[in-house]
Amino acid sequence: MRRWLVFFGSCMSSIQQHAADILAAVEDGRTLTDALADAQQRLATEHAGSRGALQDIAYGVLRYRSELLWMLRHLVPRALPEPAVERLLLVALYQLVHTRAAAYAVVNETVNAAAHHAGGRFKGLVNGVLRNALRQKETLAEAAHNDPLARWNHPQWWVDRLRVAYPQDWQTVLAAGNTHPPMTLRVNHRHEAAADYAARLAQAGLECTVLDGQALMLARPVPVKELPGFADGLVSVQDWGAQQAAHRLQLADGQRVLDACAAPGGKTGHMLELADIELTALDIDAARLERVRENLNRLGLSALTVAADAARPDSFWDGRPYDRILADVPCSASGVVRRHPDIKWLRRPEDFALLARQQAAMVDALWGLLASGGKMLYATCSIFPEENRRQLDSFLSRHADATCEGDEQLLPGPRHDGFYYALLAKA
Ligand SMILES: C[S@@+](CC[C@H](N)C(=O)[O-])C[C@H]1O[C@@H](n2cnc3c(N)ncnc32)[C@H](O)[C@@H]1O
């Protein structure tokens, strides 16, 4: 609410325009993270302090894109010849329906922003459409909720696949994808237990729920600089579902461990907090690997970091087998759409075949690096079976020396994102 009071006036039309540009960039295939970072940089020079407001809108418009499009088509049955104005209208509808921004400011500033497109000839239309939206706000929202596509705010193919994969849970999964994600912390096991850190949070005026010995969920997200001891490595931000990886690996002091897709290093840090292991953190992306180093520095932990392709062990392996391998492979990221609402619009059904091939090539190559009696954890943040259970079945059919010691599909919900884990043991 505060943000909206502060960013009235001409600043709002600039934020709206940047949000519309971000939407255009995502429609063109850019990630929200990249497009937002660029826009925030431009905005910072114009209107310092408005970055949070832009982020709220950009995330919100992508989160509710189907519903907003449905409303727009209800108000203007045919798409406007000026897509930039259409996007401004989606941004304004988001503000009117989902935020507490002052309606008059939203309408006036959208009209001002529209003045910069097509010689201003849509100003009148924008004004009329938004005033109409305001008048019909409640009935419009209710009607959108009754439309099967607008209601779920995911592409139709995504809804169809989930319905097949989870005949009981597909609606809960879709609804979870449209929520605001919780901010969950992992308390550094080497320092203290989650319950002790919860007491520090309480002293700092921050409410939380303890999830287990090392995990707690904040009642409200806060900037990390407000977390006691964050800079000193007392705590890290990590979803509870992601925290299960290191626990499942059955780590013990002295083991030689490969984190094959390590960046940005959330699970790397957790593994090193749990045991004194000799860890190699590998990632194909050298720039992302830098984030692993930063995270480990903050935590006061160390690992050998290597930029290489996990599917090509000849480029990095010294020939000594690993006792444990974490294969947190690249995937559709369909389990974390509430953190990255662009994902549901960027993915295409045809992506899965390529992803599945890459995942299989990677785990096949990594399996050869595992010691006899060693264990490999296959992990994805996906909820689609072709990247998870089906990948496991096909892996087991190719490797007679592999047994699965347990797999689990975590579906996104109030306490965690969607993850899949399969623990594979080598004979
Ligand atoms: C799901 S993310 C890993 C998240 C990380 N384990 C964590 O917990 O912070 C997947 C990572 O795999 C990396 N990657 C993709 N293809 C790879 C390959 N062929 N070899 C090694 N890393 C790869 C990506 O750069 C990305 O950082």
The ligand as a Gaussian input file, in Angstrom:
#p B3LYP/6-31G(d) Opt

LIG

0 1
 C       18.407000     -26.040000     -11.189000
 S       19.809000     -25.074000     -11.427000
 C       20.818000     -25.586000     -10.080000
 C       20.447000     -24.966000      -8.756000
 C       21.491000     -25.233000      -7.705000
 N       21.748000     -26.640000      -7.515000
 C       21.111000     -24.640000      -6.371000
 O       20.582000     -25.335000      -5.510000
 O       21.333000     -23.437000      -6.170000
 C       20.564000     -25.882000     -12.777000
 C       21.983000     -25.426000     -13.080000
 O       22.493000     -26.326000     -14.060000
 C       23.423000     -25.619000     -14.829000
 N       23.669000     -26.425000     -16.050000
 C       22.901000     -26.510000     -17.170000
 N       23.447000     -27.376000     -18.039000
 C       24.579000     -27.858000     -17.458000
 C       25.570000     -28.767000     -17.852000
 N       25.497000     -29.377000     -19.045000
 N       26.585000     -29.020000     -17.014000
 C       26.667000     -28.391000     -15.810000
 N       25.755000     -27.497000     -15.379000
 C       24.707000     -27.242000     -16.190000
 C       22.776000     -24.273000     -15.049000
 O       23.741000     -23.297000     -15.392000
 C       22.120000     -24.035000     -13.689000
 O       22.956000     -23.238000     -12.868000

